[in-house]
Amino acid sequence: MPTTVRQVYCTAVCNERAKYIRRKDFRKKKGLCPQCGGPMDHPERIGSGKKTRGEKISYCSVCREKFRKIKAKE
């Protein structure tokens, strides 16, 4: 619950989370990468084989490569 009349969110953490979600949704609507805001530099879907099944692309190639490197380290 907000503690003042002007407060919209209960804590700064909730405020930041909502801001992140709004920014991500705005970028998706504009056709940009939701993570970095850069242009989506590849088709919306890739592959038609059994493994990919027309996988929907969610991020630009730069962010996808960063995520792959992080995942490979784990």
Secondary structure as UniProt FT lines:
FT   HELIX           12..30
FT   TURN            34..36
FT   STRAND          45..46
FT   TURN            50..52
FT   STRAND          55..56
FT   HELIX           61..73
//
